[in-house]
Amino acid sequence: MMRLLGIVLNLALIGVVLFLISEEGMPGGGWQIALVVLLVLAPLFNLVLLRSHAGQSTGQGLLSLYLERKALEERQKIAELKK
């Protein structure tokens, strides 16, 4: 669900930027052009990463592994206390 939301929001950002460029024209200053390029490239890279990791398990990140380890430690403590 979150992956789908990320894809939709990235596509919306690209659409808004392209719409503004078509309505207002390309910005004139160098830093403004850099900002527009950043506003288009960042969601494109996000979409590529979201697409490339689509088939991979999302439960093996560092945070999930840490939480799994902590849960296992707690279960071991409980098992030792029951003995």
C-alpha positions in Angstrom: 0.0 0.0 0.0 2.8 2.4 0.9 4.7 1.5 -2.3 1.6 2.4 -4.3 1.2 5.7 -2.5 4.8 6.5 -3.1 4.4 5.8 -6.8 1.3 7.9 -7.1 2.8 10.8 -5.3 6.0 10.7 -7.3 4.0 10.7 -10.5 1.8 13.5 -9.2 4.9 15.6 -8.5 6.3 15.0 -12.0 3.0 15.9 -13.5 2.7 19.1 -11.5 6.2 20.2 -12.5 5.6 19.4 -16.2 2.2 21.2 -16.0 3.9 24.3 -14.5 6.6 24.3 -17.1 4.1 24.0 -19.9 2.0 26.9 -18.5 4.7 29.3 -17.3 7.6 28.2 -19.5 11.1 27.1 -18.5 12.6 29.3 -15.7 15.3 31.7 -16.7 17.9 31.7 -13.9 20.5 29.0 -13.5 19.5 28.1 -10.0 15.8 27.9 -11.0 16.7 25.5 -13.8 18.7 23.4 -11.3 15.7 23.3 -9.0 13.4 22.2 -11.8 15.8 19.4 -12.9 16.0 18.3 -9.2 12.2 18.3 -8.9 12.0 16.0 -12.0 15.0 13.8 -11.3 14.3 13.0 -7.6 10.9 11.4 -8.2 12.2 9.6 -11.3 15.0 8.0 -9.2 12.4 7.2 -6.5 10.2 5.5 -9.2 13.2 3.5 -10.5 14.0 2.3 -7.0 10.4 1.5 -6.1 10.1 -0.5 -9.3 13.4 -2.3 -8.9 12.6 -3.4 -5.3 9.0 -4.4 -6.1 9.7 -8.2 -5.9 12.0 -8.1 -2.9 10.9 -8.8 0.6 10.4 -5.6 2.5 10.7 -7.3 5.9 14.5 -7.6 5.8 15.5 -4.0 6.5 17.8 -3.1 9.3 15.0 -1.9 11.5 12.9 -5.0 11.1 16.0 -7.2 11.8 16.7 -5.2 14.9 13.2 -5.5 16.1 13.1 -9.2 15.4 16.3 -9.7 17.4 14.9 -7.7 20.3 11.7 -9.8 20.3 13.8 -13.0 20.2 15.9 -11.8 23.2 12.7 -11.1 25.2 11.4 -14.6 24.4 14.6 -16.1 25.6 14.5 -14.1 28.8 10.9 -15.3 29.4 11.9 -18.9 28.7 14.8 -18.6 31.2 12.5 -17.1 33.9 10.0 -20.0 33.4 12.7 -22.6 34.1 
